[in-house]
Amino acid sequence: MKSRLSIALLLAAAALVVPAPSYAAACSSTTGVTVVVQFPDGHTESGCAPGNPSSGYHALNAAGFSTDLVTAGGGIGALCRIDGQPTNASCHSMPASNAYWAYFHAKRGGSWSYSNEGGGSYDPAPGSVEGWAFGAGTAPTTAPPAAVVSTPKPTPTKKPTATPTKAAAKPHATPTPTQTSTSTPGTTASATPTPTAKATPTGTSSPTPRSSASAGYTVVNRAAGMGEHDTPPRKNSGSGGLSWIWGVVLLAAVLAVAGVTALRRRRG
């Protein structure tokens, strides 16, 4: 009989024992929201709400904490208990000003700042820290977690790109323009062959070809500054001098014949 009573008492005591909640550690990266809760007895628990929670209450629940809100009176929606604490709190009215859950915000490695909004309307940013402390409105004694130090990813080394070497351009031989001498009136004389005068019978002079003489003289006169149609003074041609010699010879022959004839007549 006594043994049965002892077993019943043990079972009743076991039923009254509330298992301690398990909390996740603070967020290890810049994503998610870290939640720090300081309970009425002074101890502190931390958890991580992954992702981007939409409100302070949502961050509390996502970090592993349970919540009870005020259900009546002027404080409807205010936070009454976290994980069932304080156990003597009445959730039918607004908590007293010296015994309520004060709400704070902070940056990683920063300091606590009292929230001007309630946990149901404030939207915490990913990477930030949420703080709750029960009492007269003092901040948690535990400082916000240190800032997350991100390890830089090694930068892959770029392989050197082989740059094709351009072949040196071969020099192209540039033809040298050949200067062509052009006869310009008044500057350059063109050599024109002069025909040779032929001997003609006595008393006849062969006229000098006008074209060659004129051409040659015209070229020379152009160089001297004379006009194209200027007529140069005539010179005695070589054929004129030759005709004179033949005349003298013919006259001598006539005189010789006349002398011989006269001599014969005297003798006869």
C-alpha positions as CSV (number, residue, x, y, z in Angstrom):
1,M,0.0,0.0,0.0
2,K,2.8,2.4,0.9
3,S,4.7,1.5,-2.2
4,R,1.8,2.3,-4.4
5,L,1.4,5.7,-2.7
6,S,5.1,6.4,-3.2
7,I,4.9,5.6,-6.9
8,A,1.9,7.9,-7.3
9,L,3.7,10.8,-5.6
10,L,6.7,10.3,-7.8
11,L,4.5,10.4,-10.9
12,A,2.8,13.5,-9.7
13,A,6.1,15.2,-9.1
14,A,7.4,14.2,-12.5
15,A,4.3,15.7,-14.1
16,L,5.0,19.0,-12.4
17,V,8.6,19.2,-13.7
18,V,8.7,21.4,-16.8
19,P,11.5,20.5,-19.2
20,A,13.9,23.3,-19.8
21,P,13.6,24.8,-23.2
22,S,16.5,24.4,-25.6
23,Y,17.8,27.5,-27.4
24,A,19.8,27.9,-30.5
25,A,23.0,29.8,-30.4
26,A,23.3,33.4,-31.7
27,C,23.3,33.7,-35.5
28,S,26.6,32.8,-37.0
29,S,26.2,34.9,-40.1
30,T,24.7,38.2,-41.2
31,T,21.5,36.5,-42.1
32,G,18.8,35.9,-39.5
33,V,18.1,37.9,-36.2
34,T,19.7,37.1,-32.9
35,V,17.4,37.2,-29.9
36,V,18.7,37.7,-26.3
37,V,16.3,37.2,-23.3
38,Q,17.1,38.1,-19.7
39,F,14.7,36.3,-17.4
40,P,13.3,37.5,-14.0
41,D,16.0,35.5,-12.1
42,G,18.7,37.3,-14.1
43,H,20.0,34.5,-16.3
44,T,20.2,35.1,-20.1
45,E,19.4,32.9,-23.0
46,S,20.1,33.6,-26.7
47,G,18.7,32.1,-29.9
48,C,18.7,32.7,-33.6
49,A,15.7,33.4,-35.8
50,P,16.7,32.4,-39.3
51,G,15.8,34.3,-42.4
52,N,13.9,37.6,-42.1
53,P,11.3,37.5,-39.3
54,S,8.4,39.9,-39.9
55,S,8.1,41.2,-36.2
56,G,9.8,41.1,-32.8
57,Y,7.3,38.4,-31.6
58,H,7.9,36.4,-34.7
59,A,11.7,36.6,-34.0
60,L,11.1,35.4,-30.4
61,N,9.1,32.4,-31.5
62,A,11.5,31.5,-34.4
63,A,14.5,31.7,-32.0
64,G,12.8,29.0,-29.8
65,F,11.0,31.1,-27.2
66,S,7.3,30.8,-26.3
67,T,5.2,33.9,-25.7
68,D,1.9,34.8,-23.9
69,L,0.2,38.1,-24.7
70,V,-2.2,40.2,-22.6
71,T,-5.7,39.2,-23.6
72,A,-7.8,41.8,-21.9
73,G,-7.9,45.4,-20.8
74,G,-6.0,48.3,-22.3
75,G,-2.9,46.2,-22.8
76,I,-4.3,43.7,-25.4
77,G,-1.4,42.4,-27.5
78,A,1.3,43.4,-25.0
79,L,3.9,40.7,-24.0
80,C,2.9,39.0,-20.8
81,R,5.2,36.0,-20.4
82,I,8.3,34.5,-22.2
83,D,8.6,30.7,-21.7
84,G,6.0,31.0,-18.9
85,Q,7.8,33.6,-16.9
86,P,7.1,35.3,-14.7
87,T,4.9,32.6,-13.3
88,N,2.8,35.0,-11.2
89,A,2.0,37.4,-14.1
90,S,-1.7,37.9,-14.9
91,C,-2.3,38.2,-18.6
92,H,-5.7,39.9,-18.2
93,S,-4.4,43.4,-17.9
94,M,-1.4,45.5,-18.7
95,P,1.7,44.6,-16.6
96,A,2.9,47.0,-14.0
97,S,5.5,49.7,-15.1
98,N,8.2,48.1,-12.8
99,A,7.5,44.5,-13.8
100,Y,7.2,44.1,-17.6
101,W,9.2,42.9,-20.6
102,A,11.2,45.8,-21.9
103,Y,12.1,45.7,-25.6
104,F,15.5,46.7,-27.1
105,H,17.4,46.6,-30.4
106,A,21.1,46.5,-31.2
107,K,23.7,45.9,-33.9
108,R,26.2,43.1,-33.6
109,G,29.0,44.3,-31.4
110,G,27.0,47.5,-30.6
111,S,24.9,48.6,-27.6
112,W,21.3,48.3,-26.6
113,S,18.7,50.9,-27.6
114,Y,15.2,51.0,-26.1
115,S,12.5,50.3,-28.7
116,N,9.8,52.9,-29.3
117,E,7.6,50.3,-30.9
118,G,6.0,47.1,-29.6
119,G,7.2,43.6,-30.5
120,G,4.1,43.1,-32.7
121,S,4.7,46.1,-35.0
122,Y,8.5,46.4,-35.2
123,D,10.2,44.6,-38.1
124,P,13.8,43.7,-37.2
125,A,16.5,43.7,-40.0
126,P,18.5,40.6,-40.8
127,G,21.8,40.6,-39.0
128,S,20.5,42.7,-36.1
129,V,19.9,41.8,-32.4
130,E,16.7,41.8,-30.4
131,G,16.8,42.1,-26.6
132,W,14.1,41.4,-23.9
133,A,14.6,42.0,-20.2
134,F,12.0,41.7,-17.4
135,G,12.0,44.4,-14.8
136,A,11.6,48.2,-14.6
137,G,12.7,48.9,-18.2
138,T,16.5,48.3,-17.8
139,A,18.4,46.7,-20.7
140,P,19.8,43.2,-20.6
141,T,23.1,43.0,-18.7
142,T,24.4,40.7,-21.4
143,A,25.9,42.7,-24.3
144,P,24.9,42.0,-27.8
145,P,27.0,39.4,-29.6
146,A,30.1,40.5,-31.4
147,A,30.0,41.3,-35.1
148,V,30.3,38.5,-37.5
149,V,33.7,38.4,-39.2
150,S,33.2,37.2,-42.7
151,T,36.2,35.2,-44.1
152,P,37.0,36.6,-47.5
153,K,36.9,34.0,-50.2
154,P,40.2,33.4,-52.0
155,T,40.3,35.1,-55.3
156,P,41.1,32.7,-58.0
157,T,44.3,33.4,-59.7
158,K,43.8,34.3,-63.3
159,K,46.0,32.4,-65.7
160,P,48.1,34.7,-67.9
161,T,46.6,34.9,-71.3
162,A,49.1,34.4,-74.1
163,T,49.2,37.5,-76.2
164,P,50.0,36.6,-79.8
165,T,53.0,38.4,-81.0
166,K,52.4,40.4,-84.2
167,A,54.9,39.7,-86.9
168,A,56.9,42.7,-87.8
169,A,55.6,44.3,-91.0
170,K,58.0,43.8,-93.8
171,P,59.1,47.1,-95.4
172,H,57.7,47.5,-98.9
173,A,59.9,48.9,-101.5
174,T,58.5,52.2,-102.6
175,P,59.3,52.8,-106.3
176,T,61.2,56.0,-106.8
177,P,59.5,58.1,-109.4
178,T,61.7,58.6,-112.4
179,Q,62.1,62.2,-113.3
180,T,61.3,62.7,-117.0
181,S,62.8,65.7,-118.5
182,T,60.2,67.7,-120.4
183,S,61.1,70.3,-122.8
184,T,59.7,73.5,-121.6
185,P,59.6,76.4,-124.1
186,G,62.3,79.0,-123.2
187,T,64.2,76.6,-120.9
188,T,65.4,73.4,-122.6
189,A,66.8,73.0,-126.1
190,S,66.2,69.8,-128.0
191,A,69.1,68.6,-130.1
192,T,67.9,68.5,-133.7
193,P,70.3,67.0,-136.3
194,T,71.3,69.5,-139.0
195,P,71.3,68.0,-142.5
196,T,74.7,68.1,-144.4
197,A,74.8,70.4,-147.3
198,K,75.4,68.6,-150.6
199,A,77.6,70.0,-153.4
200,T,75.6,71.2,-156.4
201,P,76.7,72.3,-159.9
202,T,78.3,75.7,-160.3
203,G,76.0,78.6,-159.9
204,T,73.4,76.7,-158.1
205,S,73.1,76.9,-154.3
206,S,71.2,74.4,-152.4
207,P,68.9,76.0,-150.0
208,T,69.3,75.0,-146.4
209,P,66.3,73.1,-145.1
210,R,64.2,75.7,-143.4
211,S,62.6,73.2,-141.0
212,S,65.9,72.1,-139.4
213,A,67.5,75.5,-139.4
214,S,64.4,77.2,-138.2
215,A,63.9,74.5,-135.6
216,G,67.4,74.7,-134.4
217,Y,67.5,78.5,-134.4
218,T,64.1,78.8,-132.8
219,V,65.2,76.5,-129.9
220,V,68.3,78.5,-129.5
221,N,66.5,81.8,-129.7
222,R,63.9,80.6,-127.2
223,A,66.7,80.0,-124.7
224,A,67.9,83.5,-125.5
225,G,64.4,85.0,-125.0
226,M,63.4,85.5,-128.6
227,G,59.9,84.8,-129.8
228,E,58.8,81.8,-131.7
229,H,58.1,83.7,-134.9
230,D,61.2,86.0,-134.8
231,T,63.3,85.6,-138.0
232,P,67.0,85.3,-137.3
233,P,69.5,87.0,-139.6
234,R,70.5,84.9,-142.5
235,K,74.1,83.6,-142.7
236,N,76.1,82.6,-145.7
237,S,75.7,78.9,-146.1
238,G,78.6,76.6,-146.8
239,S,77.2,75.9,-150.3
240,G,77.4,79.6,-151.2
241,G,81.1,79.7,-150.5
242,L,81.6,76.5,-152.5
243,S,79.8,78.0,-155.5
244,W,82.1,81.0,-155.5
245,I,85.2,78.7,-155.7
246,W,83.7,76.8,-158.6
247,G,83.1,80.1,-160.4
248,V,86.7,81.1,-160.1
249,V,87.8,77.7,-161.4
250,L,85.5,78.0,-164.3
251,L,86.7,81.5,-165.1
252,A,90.3,80.3,-165.0
253,A,89.5,77.5,-167.3
254,V,87.7,79.8,-169.8
255,L,90.7,82.2,-169.7
256,A,93.1,79.3,-170.3
257,V,91.2,78.0,-173.3
258,A,91.0,81.6,-174.7
259,G,94.8,82.0,-174.3
260,V,95.6,78.7,-176.0
261,T,93.3,79.7,-178.9
262,A,94.9,83.1,-179.3
263,L,98.4,81.5,-179.3
264,R,97.5,79.1,-182.0
265,R,96.2,81.8,-184.2
266,R,99.4,83.8,-183.9
267,R,101.5,80.8,-184.9
268,G,99.3,79.9,-187.8
